[in-house]
Amino acid sequence: MYVLIAGGGRTGATLAQTLHAQKHEVRLLEHRQQVLNHIHRELPTELIYEGNATDPRTLELAGVSRCQVLVASMANDAENLSLCFIARERFQVPRTIATINDPRNAWLFDAKFRVDVALNQADVLASLIEQQMSLGDMLTLLKLRRGSHSLVSETLPKGARAVGMTIRQLPLPRSSVICAILRGGEVVIPRGDVRIEAGDEVLALVDEASAPELAELFGPPGSAGTPGTPAV
């Protein structure tokens, strides 16, 4: 996959380094001499293209017409929006991604400026905080790209409702499934007769609506201090 990244700041440079390590073809566009001096010490020279990414001629020379993804990661929101629009309308780039520097500009980063994915750090942080506050000790490991499902992890304490139950006996929410159990450094396949133990780290796939119910099943006893009754 060929990815063209505009902006040699910390985000752009780190992304270029990561994608290059993953064997993708990457080109990083930057025109500020001070930034160029820095990234030339961090990245292979062949990854760096010196020029202004908002100049269509520079984009052509950098091979924008054959890239699968364009990432607009410059320090100016207006430039990021302009670049996404030019890339899609003039060069038919299939996918555009833009970073948002000022959260107040987030409303502009949508289809009208041909932005497929907008990365707003303020929204990401707020969403993570909200998820973790609502799920207690249950940790969200991965939000799936499509749909509302997440991969979550919970280490079961003593007294959790699920402790002592077999997988078959668990009153799991309808839109959830146990993927694996980590016990003593080993992976336990979650077959129906496997019994849940305190200290197990359970990995589960669950949708947004069912996550609180799953957290209550796997989490510590409620404020009343009455643990769930294990199945026998």
RADAMO-V529693 format. One record per pair of residues at least 12 apart in sequence whose C-alpha atoms are under 10 Angstrom apart, sorted by the first residue. I is the first residue (numbers start at 0). J is the second residue. If there is no record, write none. Layout:
# RADAMO-V529693
I_J + I_J
This chain:
# RADAMO-V529693
0_18 + 0_22 + 0_23 + 0_24 + 0_25 + 0_65 + 0_66 + 0_67 + 0_68 + 1_18 + 1_22 + 1_23 + 1_24 + 1_25 + 1_26 + 1_62 + 1_63 + 1_65 + 1_66 + 1_67 + 1_68 + 1_69 + 2_14 + 2_15 + 2_18 + 2_19 + 2_23 + 2_24 + 2_25 + 2_26 + 2_27 + 2_62 + 2_63 + 2_65 + 2_66 + 2_67 + 2_68 + 2_69 + 2_70 + 2_94 + 2_95 + 3_15 + 3_24 + 3_25 + 3_26 + 3_27 + 3_28 + 3_46 + 3_48 + 3_52 + 3_58 + 3_61 + 3_62 + 3_63 + 3_65 + 3_66 + 3_67 + 3_68 + 3_69 + 3_70 + 3_71 + 3_95 + 4_25 + 4_26 + 4_27 + 4_28 + 4_29 + 4_46 + 4_47 + 4_48 + 4_52 + 4_63 + 4_68 + 4_69 + 4_70 + 4_71 + 4_72 + 4_73 + 4_96 + 4_97 + 5_26 + 5_27 + 5_28 + 5_29 + 5_30 + 5_48 + 5_50 + 5_51 + 5_52 + 5_53 + 5_58 + 5_69 + 5_70 + 5_71 + 5_72 + 5_73 + 5_74 + 5_78 + 5_79 + 5_82 + 5_97 + 6_27 + 6_28 + 6_29 + 6_30 + 6_31 + 6_34 + 6_51 + 6_52 + 6_70 + 6_71 + 6_72 + 6_73 + 6_74 + 6_75 + 6_79 + 7_27 + 7_28 + 7_29 + 7_30 + 7_31 + 7_34 + 7_35 + 7_37 + 7_38 + 7_47 + 7_72 + 7_73 + 7_74 + 8_29 + 8_34 + 8_35 + 8_37 + 8_38 + 8_72 + 8_73 + 8_74 + 9_34 + 9_38 + 9_72 + 10_72 + 10_73 + 10_98 + 11_27 + 11_28 + 11_29 + 11_38 + 11_70 + 11_71 + 11_72 + 11_73 + 11_98 + 12_27 + 12_28 + 12_34 + 12_37 + 12_38 + 12_39 + 12_41 + 12_42 + 12_46 + 12_47 + 12_72 + 13_38 + 13_41 + 13_42 + 14_27 + 14_70 + 14_72 + 15_27 + 15_42 + 15_46 + 15_47 + 16_41 + 16_42 + 16_43 + 16_46 + 19_42 + 19_43 + 19_46 + 24_46 + 24_66 + 25_45 + 25_46 + 25_47 + 25_66 + 25_68 + 26_44 + 26_45 + 26_46 + 26_47 + 26_48 + 26_61 + 26_62 + 26_63 + 26_66 + 26_69 + 27_42 + 27_44 + 27_45 + 27_46 + 27_47 + 27_48 + 27_49 + 27_50 + 27_52 + 27_61 + 27_70 + 28_46 + 28_47 + 28_48 + 28_49 + 28_50 + 28_51 + 28_52 + 28_53 + 28_57 + 28_58 + 28_61 + 28_71 + 28_72 + 28_73 + 29_47 + 29_48 + 29_49 + 29_50 + 29_51 + 29_52 + 29_73 + 30_48 + 30_49 + 30_50 + 30_51 + 30_52 + 31_49 + 31_50 + 31_51 + 32_49 + 35_47 + 35_48 + 35_49 + 47_61 + 48_60 + 48_61 + 49_61 + 52_71 + 52_73 + 52_78 + 52_79 + 52_81 + 52_82 + 53_71 + 53_78 + 53_79 + 53_80 + 53_81 + 53_82 + 53_83 + 53_85 + 53_86 + 54_82 + 54_85 + 55_82 + 55_85 + 55_86 + 55_89 + 55_90 + 58_82 + 58_85 + 58_86 + 58_90 + 59_90 + 62_90 + 63_86 + 63_90 + 63_91 + 63_92 + 64_86 + 64_87 + 64_89 + 64_90 + 64_91 + 64_92 + 64_93 + 65_90 + 65_91 + 65_92 + 65_93 + 66_86 + 66_90 + 66_91 + 66_92 + 66_93 + 66_94 + 67_91 + 67_92 + 67_93 + 67_94 + 67_95 + 68_86 + 68_92 + 68_93 + 68_94 + 68_95 + 68_96 + 69_82 + 69_83 + 69_86 + 69_87 + 69_92 + 69_93 + 69_94 + 69_95 + 69_96 + 69_97 + 69_114 + 70_82 + 70_83 + 70_94 + 70_95 + 70_96 + 70_97 + 70_98 + 70_114 + 70_116 + 70_117 + 71_83 + 71_86 + 71_95 + 71_96 + 71_97 + 71_98 + 71_99 + 71_114 + 71_117 + 72_96 + 72_97 + 72_98 + 72_99 + 72_100 + 72_118 + 73_97 + 73_98 + 73_99 + 73_100 + 74_98 + 74_99 + 74_100 + 74_101 + 75_98 + 75_99 + 75_100 + 75_101 + 76_97 + 76_98 + 76_99 + 76_100 + 76_101 + 76_102 + 76_104 + 76_105 + 76_107 + 76_108 + 77_99 + 77_100 + 77_104 + 77_107 + 77_108 + 79_96 + 79_97 + 79_98 + 79_99 + 79_100 + 79_108 + 79_112 + 79_114 + 80_95 + 80_96 + 80_97 + 80_98 + 80_99 + 80_107 + 80_108 + 80_109 + 80_111 + 80_112 + 80_113 + 80_114 + 81_112 + 81_113 + 81_114 + 82_95 + 82_97 + 82_112 + 82_113 + 82_114 + 83_95 + 83_96 + 83_97 + 83_108 + 83_110 + 83_112 + 83_113 + 83_114 + 83_115 + 84_110 + 84_111 + 84_112 + 84_113 + 84_114 + 85_112 + 85_113 + 86_113 + 86_114 + 87_112 + 87_113 + 87_114 + 88_112 + 88_113 + 93_115 + 94_113 + 94_114 + 94_115 + 94_116 + 95_113 + 95_114 + 95_115 + 95_116 + 95_117 + 96_108 + 96_113 + 96_114 + 96_115 + 96_116 + 96_117 + 96_118 + 97_109 + 97_113 + 97_114 + 97_115 + 97_116 + 97_117 + 97_118 + 97_119 + 98_114 + 98_116 + 98_117 + 98_118 + 98_119 + 98_120 + 99_117 + 99_118 + 99_119 + 99_120 + 99_121 + 100_118 + 100_119 + 100_120 + 100_121 + 101_119 + 101_120 + 101_121 + 102_118 + 102_119 + 102_120 + 102_121 + 102_122 + 103_119 + 104_119 + 105_117 + 105_118 + 105_119 + 105_121 + 105_122 + 127_139 + 130_207 + 130_210 + 130_211 + 133_210 + 133_211 + 133_214 + 134_151 + 134_153 + 134_210 + 134_211 + 134_212 + 134_213 + 134_214 + 134_215 + 134_218 + 135_153 + 135_211 + 135_214 + 135_215 + 135_218 + 135_219 + 136_152 + 136_153 + 136_154 + 136_155 + 136_214 + 136_215 + 136_217 + 136_218 + 136_219 + 137_151 + 137_152 + 137_153 + 137_154 + 137_155 + 137_201 + 137_202 + 137_210 + 137_211 + 137_213 + 137_214 + 137_215 + 137_217 + 137_218 + 138_150 + 138_151 + 138_152 + 138_153 + 138_154 + 138_202 + 138_214 + 139_151 + 139_152 + 139_153 + 139_202 + 139_203 + 139_204 + 139_210 + 140_152 + 140_202 + 140_203 + 141_204 + 142_204 + 142_206 + 142_207 + 143_204 + 143_206 + 146_206 + 146_207 + 147_205 + 147_206 + 147_207 + 147_208 + 148_174 + 148_175 + 148_204 + 148_205 + 148_206 + 148_207 + 148_208 + 148_209 + 148_210 + 149_175 + 149_203 + 149_204 + 149_205 + 149_206 + 149_207 + 149_210 + 150_175 + 150_176 + 150_177 + 150_178 + 150_202 + 150_203 + 150_204 + 150_205 + 150_206 + 151_177 + 151_178 + 151_201 + 151_202 + 151_203 + 151_204 + 151_205 + 151_210 + 151_213 + 151_214 + 152_179 + 152_180 + 152_200 + 152_201 + 152_202 + 152_203 + 152_204 + 152_214 + 152_217 + 153_180 + 153_198 + 153_199 + 153_200 + 153_201 + 153_202 + 153_203 + 153_213 + 153_214 + 153_217 + 153_218 + 154_180 + 154_181 + 154_182 + 154_196 + 154_197 + 154_198 + 154_199 + 154_200 + 154_201 + 154_202 + 154_217 + 154_218 + 154_219 + 155_195 + 155_196 + 155_197 + 155_198 + 155_199 + 155_200 + 155_201 + 155_214 + 155_216 + 155_217 + 155_218 + 155_219 + 156_196 + 156_197 + 156_198 + 156_199 + 156_200 + 156_217 + 156_218 + 156_219 + 156_220 + 157_196 + 157_197 + 157_198 + 157_218 + 157_219 + 157_220 + 157_226 + 158_197 + 158_217 + 158_218 + 158_219 + 158_220 + 158_221 + 158_224 + 158_225 + 158_226 + 158_227 + 158_228 + 158_229 + 159_195 + 159_196 + 159_197 + 159_214 + 159_215 + 159_216 + 159_217 + 159_218 + 159_219 + 159_220 + 159_221 + 159_225 + 159_226 + 159_227 + 159_228 + 159_229 + 160_195 + 160_215 + 160_216 + 160_217 + 160_218 + 160_219 + 160_220 + 160_221 + 160_225 + 160_226 + 160_227 + 160_228 + 160_229 + 160_230 + 161_194 + 161_195 + 161_196 + 161_197 + 161_213 + 161_215 + 161_216 + 161_217 + 161_218 + 161_219 + 161_226 + 161_227 + 161_228 + 161_229 + 161_230 + 162_194 + 162_195 + 162_196 + 162_197 + 162_198 + 162_199 + 162_216 + 162_217 + 162_218 + 162_226 + 162_227 + 162_228 + 162_229 + 162_230 + 163_193 + 163_194 + 163_195 + 163_196 + 163_197 + 163_227 + 163_228 + 163_229 + 163_230 + 163_231 + 164_192 + 164_193 + 164_194 + 164_195 + 164_196 + 164_228 + 164_229 + 164_230 + 164_231 + 165_189 + 165_190 + 165_191 + 165_192 + 165_193 + 165_194 + 165_195 + 165_196 + 165_229 + 165_230 + 165_231 + 166_189 + 166_190 + 166_191 + 166_192 + 166_193 + 166_194 + 166_195 + 167_189 + 167_190 + 167_191 + 167_192 + 167_193 + 167_194 + 168_191 + 168_192 + 168_193 + 168_194 + 168_229 + 168_230 + 168_231 + 169_191 + 169_194 + 169_195 + 169_216 + 169_230 + 170_212 + 170_213 + 170_216 + 171_205 + 171_209 + 171_212 + 171_213 + 171_216 + 172_205 + 172_206 + 172_208 + 172_209 + 172_210 + 172_211 + 172_212 + 172_213 + 172_216 + 173_205 + 173_206 + 173_209 + 174_204 + 174_205 + 174_206 + 174_207 + 174_208 + 174_209 + 174_210 + 174_213 + 175_203 + 175_204 + 175_205 + 175_206 + 175_207 + 175_209 + 175_210 + 175_213 + 176_189 + 176_202 + 176_203 + 176_204 + 176_205 + 176_206 + 177_189 + 177_190 + 177_201 + 177_202 + 177_203 + 177_204 + 177_205 + 178_190 + 178_201 + 178_202 + 178_203 + 178_204 + 179_200 + 179_201 + 179_202 + 179_203 + 179_204 + 180_193 + 180_195 + 180_196 + 180_199 + 180_200 + 180_201 + 180_202 + 180_203 + 181_198 + 181_199 + 181_200 + 181_201 + 181_202 + 182_195 + 182_196 + 182_197 + 182_198 + 182_199 + 182_200 + 182_201 + 183_198 + 183_199 + 183_200 + 184_199 + 184_200 + 186_200 + 187_199 + 187_201 + 189_201 + 189_202 + 194_230 + 195_217 + 195_229 + 197_217 + 199_217 + 200_217 + 201_217
